[in-house]
Amino acid sequence: MSLFLNSKKIIKDWTDYNGHMNVAYYVLIFDLFGAEMLMNKFKMGEESAKKTYKSTMVVESHITYNQEVKEGDSVDINLLYFDHDKKRLQYKLEMKHSQKKFLCSTIEILSLYVDLKERKVAEFEDEKLNIMKEFLQANLTKFDNSNLLFSTKLKK
């Protein structure tokens, strides 16, 4: 199971001389059209960085390339898994072909919550912990915790 976050159409600028989407743009799509939506939901995105000087920074990732996509294809970005501790976020996203429904790619991320003024790791404020708790309670049955690489890095 998964939780739909966004859809995106593959544009020519994202393709390479092999006639499919270039490896770098998978990360771009996951970041801008998946992770950023999630971070905004948790009040940790761009607005938070500008107003509270708190944001997240990716410290580790693992990506798979399962099947190619080409210019004009549309892909859906879905959340497969989410968890956190006092300072870290762990989430896994998938990219699926919108029409044909095949798996294109996955990415698992470990991020730290950071005070941008100090440039140091910080603990989540109660407000953000409550938002994530409510999100997990509402969506836990949609998540799959199999094949995760970073779960041992959360300090529960």
Secondary structure by P-SEA (a helix, b strand, c coil): cccccbbbbbccccccccccccaaaaaaaaacccaaaaaaaacccaaaaaacccccccccccccccccccccbbbbbbbcccccccccccbbbbbcccccccccbbbbbbbbbbcccccccccccaaaaaaaaaaaaacccccccccccccccccc
